[in-house]
Amino acid sequence: ITLTPRAVEMAKQKLLEAAEPVEGLRLGVKGGGCSGFYYVYEFAKKVRPNRDLVFEFDGLKVIVDNRSIEYLKGSVLDWESGLMSYGFKWKNPNATGDCGCGESFTTD
């Protein structure tokens, strides 16, 4: 996976707002949403040995579980700001369809 410089900057800012100490940003995929899978963004309180992969982007620690990485391979996480919304936005080559809001996706 790749994070754009803007996504790294905003993730670092979000981590500073955490109520308690965290290891980094946990990114993942879970079943559900209107298209079958949805993206997860959480504060990672710990790294789970043999279950998590750890990436570093300009000092930002990103944790992804082994199952989610299969759906996120080759993906780029960006931060978008617009008139109606702002937030993290995935460009996921594994997604074959998504919902209108862009929060959930489907694969073949």
C-alpha positions in Angstrom: 0.0 0.0 0.0 1.0 3.6 -0.4 0.0 6.8 1.4 0.2 10.2 -0.2 2.0 12.9 1.6 -1.3 14.6 2.4 -2.7 11.3 3.9 0.4 10.9 6.0 0.2 14.5 7.3 -3.5 14.2 8.2 -3.0 10.8 9.8 -0.2 12.2 12.0 -2.6 15.0 13.0 -5.3 12.5 13.9 -2.9 10.5 16.0 -2.0 13.6 18.0 -5.7 13.9 18.8 -5.9 10.4 20.3 -7.2 10.3 23.9 -4.5 7.8 24.9 -1.1 6.7 23.6 -1.3 4.6 20.4 1.2 2.6 18.3 -0.1 4.1 15.0 -2.9 4.1 12.5 -4.7 0.8 11.9 -6.0 0.4 8.3 -8.2 -2.5 7.4 -11.1 -4.0 5.6 -14.2 -5.7 7.1 -17.2 -7.4 5.6 -20.3 -5.3 5.4 -21.3 -2.0 4.0 -23.6 -1.6 1.0 -21.1 -3.2 -1.4 -19.7 -6.1 0.6 -16.6 -4.7 2.3 -15.8 -1.4 4.0 -12.6 0.4 5.0 -11.6 0.7 8.6 -9.5 3.4 10.2 -8.7 3.1 13.9 -6.1 4.0 16.4 -3.8 1.0 16.9 -3.2 0.4 20.6 -0.9 -2.5 19.9 0.7 -4.5 17.2 -0.5 -8.1 17.2 2.5 -10.5 16.5 1.9 -12.9 13.5 -1.4 -11.0 12.6 -0.3 -7.5 11.7 2.1 -6.0 9.2 3.7 -2.7 10.0 4.6 0.0 7.5 6.3 3.3 8.0 5.6 6.4 6.0 7.7 9.5 6.9 7.5 8.6 10.6 3.9 7.5 10.6 3.4 3.8 11.7 0.6 2.1 9.8 -0.6 -1.3 10.9 -2.6 -3.6 8.6 -3.8 -7.1 9.5 -2.8 -10.1 7.3 -6.4 -10.6 6.0 -7.0 -6.9 5.0 -3.7 -6.6 3.1 -5.0 -9.0 0.5 -7.8 -6.5 -0.3 -5.5 -3.4 -0.1 -2.5 -4.6 -2.2 -1.5 -1.9 -4.7 -3.9 0.6 -3.1 -3.2 4.3 -2.5 -4.6 6.1 0.5 -5.1 9.9 -0.1 -6.8 12.7 1.8 -9.4 14.6 -0.1 -11.1 17.9 0.8 -14.1 19.1 -1.0 -17.1 21.4 -0.7 -19.3 18.6 0.7 -16.9 16.3 2.5 -13.3 15.6 3.5 -11.4 12.5 4.7 -9.4 9.5 3.7 -10.1 8.2 0.2 -8.8 4.9 -1.2 -7.8 4.2 -4.8 -8.1 0.5 -4.7 -7.2 -1.6 -7.9 -8.8 -4.7 -6.3 -12.2 -3.0 -6.1 -14.5 -3.9 -9.0 -17.3 -1.8 -7.7 -18.2 0.6 -4.9 -21.1 2.4 -3.4 -22.0 6.0 -4.1 -20.3 7.3 -0.9 -17.0 5.5 -1.6 -16.9 3.9 1.8 -17.6 0.3 0.7 -16.5 -1.8 -2.2 -16.8 -5.2 -3.8 -14.3 -7.5 -5.5 -14.6 -10.4 -7.9 
